[in-house]
Amino acid sequence: MLAVLLFCTINWYQTKQSLVSFYRETPAGTPLAHVEESARQHGFRFINYSSADHKAFVTAGGVMGRYVCVVEHDGKRVVKTSLSFND
């Protein structure tokens, strides 16, 4: 049981660190298609169902949706990114 808990904790921490790195490495001006491709290559989920307010969301199962990279865009390029902690 302890091994499972330890594995989950390590996986959560590593996934969180990867998501933080992704957020920091996504500057304004990056093409949105590149962000989506990069997110999928990292094993993250890219959700862009909010086209009205031009926001996309990048998260991973390993952080259970608690950490989300919010990507504000103009429809083609990134305008701003932020990291949201949902608790």
Contacts in CASP RR format, 6 or more apart in sequence:
PFRMAT RR
TARGET T0000
AUTHOR 0000-0000-0000
METHOD contacts of the structure
MODEL  1
MLAVLLFCTINWYQTKQSLVSFYRETPAGTPLAHVEESARQHGFRFINYS
SADHKAFVTAGGVMGRYVCVVEHDGKRVVKTSLSFND
11 62 0 8 1.000
12 62 0 8 1.000
12 63 0 8 1.000
12 64 0 8 1.000
15 60 0 8 1.000
15 61 0 8 1.000
15 62 0 8 1.000
15 63 0 8 1.000
16 63 0 8 1.000
16 67 0 8 1.000
18 42 0 8 1.000
18 44 0 8 1.000
18 60 0 8 1.000
19 44 0 8 1.000
19 58 0 8 1.000
19 59 0 8 1.000
19 60 0 8 1.000
19 63 0 8 1.000
19 67 0 8 1.000
19 69 0 8 1.000
19 83 0 8 1.000
20 67 0 8 1.000
20 83 0 8 1.000
22 38 0 8 1.000
22 39 0 8 1.000
22 42 0 8 1.000
22 44 0 8 1.000
22 58 0 8 1.000
22 69 0 8 1.000
23 58 0 8 1.000
23 69 0 8 1.000
23 81 0 8 1.000
23 82 0 8 1.000
23 83 0 8 1.000
26 35 0 8 1.000
26 38 0 8 1.000
26 69 0 8 1.000
26 71 0 8 1.000
26 78 0 8 1.000
26 81 0 8 1.000
27 78 0 8 1.000
27 81 0 8 1.000
28 77 0 8 1.000
28 78 0 8 1.000
28 79 0 8 1.000
28 80 0 8 1.000
28 81 0 8 1.000
29 77 0 8 1.000
29 78 0 8 1.000
29 79 0 8 1.000
30 77 0 8 1.000
30 78 0 8 1.000
31 76 0 8 1.000
31 77 0 8 1.000
31 78 0 8 1.000
32 48 0 8 1.000
32 56 0 8 1.000
32 71 0 8 1.000
32 73 0 8 1.000
32 75 0 8 1.000
32 76 0 8 1.000
32 77 0 8 1.000
32 78 0 8 1.000
35 46 0 8 1.000
35 56 0 8 1.000
35 58 0 8 1.000
35 71 0 8 1.000
35 78 0 8 1.000
36 46 0 8 1.000
36 48 0 8 1.000
36 56 0 8 1.000
39 45 0 8 1.000
39 46 0 8 1.000
39 58 0 8 1.000
40 46 0 8 1.000
42 60 0 8 1.000
43 60 0 8 1.000
44 58 0 8 1.000
44 59 0 8 1.000
44 60 0 8 1.000
45 57 0 8 1.000
45 58 0 8 1.000
45 59 0 8 1.000
45 60 0 8 1.000
45 61 0 8 1.000
46 56 0 8 1.000
46 57 0 8 1.000
46 58 0 8 1.000
47 56 0 8 1.000
47 57 0 8 1.000
47 58 0 8 1.000
47 59 0 8 1.000
48 56 0 8 1.000
48 57 0 8 1.000
50 56 0 8 1.000
50 57 0 8 1.000
51 75 0 8 1.000
54 72 0 8 1.000
54 73 0 8 1.000
54 74 0 8 1.000
54 75 0 8 1.000
54 79 0 8 1.000
55 70 0 8 1.000
55 71 0 8 1.000
55 72 0 8 1.000
55 73 0 8 1.000
56 70 0 8 1.000
56 71 0 8 1.000
56 73 0 8 1.000
57 68 0 8 1.000
57 69 0 8 1.000
57 70 0 8 1.000
57 71 0 8 1.000
58 68 0 8 1.000
58 69 0 8 1.000
58 71 0 8 1.000
59 65 0 8 1.000
59 67 0 8 1.000
59 68 0 8 1.000
59 69 0 8 1.000
60 67 0 8 1.000
65 86 0 8 1.000
66 85 0 8 1.000
66 86 0 8 1.000
66 87 0 8 1.000
67 83 0 8 1.000
67 84 0 8 1.000
67 85 0 8 1.000
67 86 0 8 1.000
68 83 0 8 1.000
68 84 0 8 1.000
68 86 0 8 1.000
69 81 0 8 1.000
69 82 0 8 1.000
69 83 0 8 1.000
69 84 0 8 1.000
70 81 0 8 1.000
70 82 0 8 1.000
70 83 0 8 1.000
70 84 0 8 1.000
71 78 0 8 1.000
71 81 0 8 1.000
72 78 0 8 1.000
72 79 0 8 1.000
72 80 0 8 1.000
72 81 0 8 1.000
72 82 0 8 1.000
73 79 0 8 1.000
END
